[in-house]
């Protein structure tokens, strides 16, 4: 779930810095898909490491399946929360509220100049 949140914050910062309001569906799918790809890559790396080194880090296929099930549950949970949250507030307003604090300069103008 932590990786899901980091991916969301990265998208939030990217959208804020480029002043692009990414669509809600794209944000949710990117968060979910990134975690799934990273989880699969991790499990494959465990398997390859064991094959190459002869270690027992890769316990069994059931362990990997359960890891992926929990990855799916956690990232789907966060994706559902983000989906509902982004229905109420845009990505740019979240960026302004969470990341871009009052008085900082954004694109050559400070927030105090805008008011």
C-alpha positions as CSV (number, residue, x, y, z in Angstrom):
1,X,0.0,0.0,0.0
2,X,2.9,2.3,0.6
3,X,4.1,1.9,-3.0
4,X,0.6,2.8,-4.2
5,X,0.6,6.0,-2.1
6,X,4.1,6.9,-3.4
7,X,3.0,6.4,-7.0
8,X,-0.1,8.6,-6.3
9,X,2.1,11.4,-4.8
10,X,4.4,11.2,-7.8
11,X,1.5,11.6,-10.1
12,X,0.2,14.5,-7.9
13,X,3.5,16.3,-8.1
14,X,3.9,15.7,-11.8
15,X,0.4,17.0,-12.5
16,X,1.1,20.0,-10.2
17,X,4.4,20.9,-11.8
18,X,3.2,20.6,-15.3
19,X,-0.2,22.2,-14.4
20,X,-2.1,19.2,-16.0
21,X,-5.2,17.8,-14.4
22,X,-4.9,14.1,-15.2
23,X,-8.2,12.3,-15.5
24,X,-9.4,10.4,-12.5
25,X,-9.5,7.0,-14.3
26,X,-6.0,7.4,-15.6
27,X,-4.6,8.2,-12.1
28,X,-6.4,5.2,-10.6
29,X,-5.3,2.7,-13.3
30,X,-1.7,4.0,-13.1
31,X,-1.5,3.5,-9.4
32,X,-3.0,0.0,-9.6
33,X,-1.0,-1.1,-12.6
34,X,2.3,0.2,-11.3
35,X,2.0,-1.8,-8.1
36,X,1.0,-5.0,-10.1
37,X,4.0,-4.6,-12.4
38,X,6.4,-4.0,-9.5
39,X,5.0,-7.0,-7.5
40,X,5.3,-9.3,-10.5
41,X,8.8,-8.1,-11.2
42,X,9.8,-8.7,-7.5
43,X,8.4,-12.2,-7.5
44,X,10.2,-13.0,-10.8
45,X,13.4,-11.6,-9.4
46,X,13.1,-13.8,-6.3
47,X,12.7,-16.9,-8.5
48,X,15.6,-16.0,-10.8
49,X,17.8,-15.2,-7.8
50,X,17.1,-18.7,-6.4
51,X,17.8,-20.4,-9.7
52,X,21.1,-18.6,-10.2
53,X,22.4,-18.7,-6.7
54,X,20.8,-21.9,-5.4
55,X,19.4,-20.1,-2.4
56,X,16.0,-20.6,-0.8
57,X,14.6,-17.1,-0.8
58,X,11.8,-18.2,-3.1
59,X,9.8,-20.4,-0.7
60,X,7.3,-21.9,-3.1
61,X,4.8,-20.8,-5.8
62,X,2.0,-20.5,-3.2
63,X,4.0,-17.9,-1.3
64,X,4.2,-15.8,-4.5
65,X,0.5,-16.2,-5.2
66,X,-0.4,-15.0,-1.8
67,X,2.0,-12.1,-2.1
68,X,0.3,-11.1,-5.3
69,X,-3.2,-11.5,-3.8
70,X,-2.3,-9.2,-1.0
71,X,-0.7,-6.7,-3.5
72,X,-4.0,-6.8,-5.4
73,X,-6.1,-6.3,-2.3
74,X,-4.0,-3.4,-1.0
75,X,-3.6,-1.5,-4.3
76,X,-7.3,-2.1,-5.2
77,X,-8.3,-0.6,-1.8
78,X,-6.2,2.5,-2.3
79,X,-7.3,2.8,-5.9
80,X,-10.9,2.7,-4.8
81,X,-10.3,5.4,-2.1
82,X,-8.5,7.6,-4.7
83,X,-11.3,7.1,-7.1
84,X,-13.8,8.4,-4.6
85,X,-11.5,11.2,-3.4
86,X,-10.8,12.4,-6.9
87,X,-14.6,12.6,-7.7
88,X,-14.8,15.3,-5.1
89,X,-11.6,17.2,-5.7
90,X,-9.4,17.7,-8.8
91,X,-5.7,16.6,-8.9
92,X,-4.6,20.2,-9.2
93,X,-6.5,21.4,-6.2
94,X,-5.1,18.5,-4.2
95,X,-1.6,19.6,-5.3
96,X,-2.2,23.1,-4.2
97,X,-3.6,22.0,-0.9
98,X,-1.1,19.2,0.0
99,X,2.2,20.1,-1.8
100,X,2.1,23.8,-2.9
101,X,2.0,25.7,0.4
102,X,1.0,29.4,0.7
103,X,3.7,31.9,-0.2
104,X,5.8,29.6,-2.5
105,X,6.4,30.6,-6.0
106,X,4.7,28.7,-8.7
107,X,5.5,29.5,-12.3
108,X,6.9,32.9,-11.5
109,X,4.0,34.1,-9.3
110,X,3.5,33.7,-5.6
111,X,0.1,32.9,-4.2
112,X,0.1,36.2,-2.3
113,X,0.2,38.0,-5.7
114,X,-2.8,35.9,-7.0
115,X,-5.0,37.1,-4.1
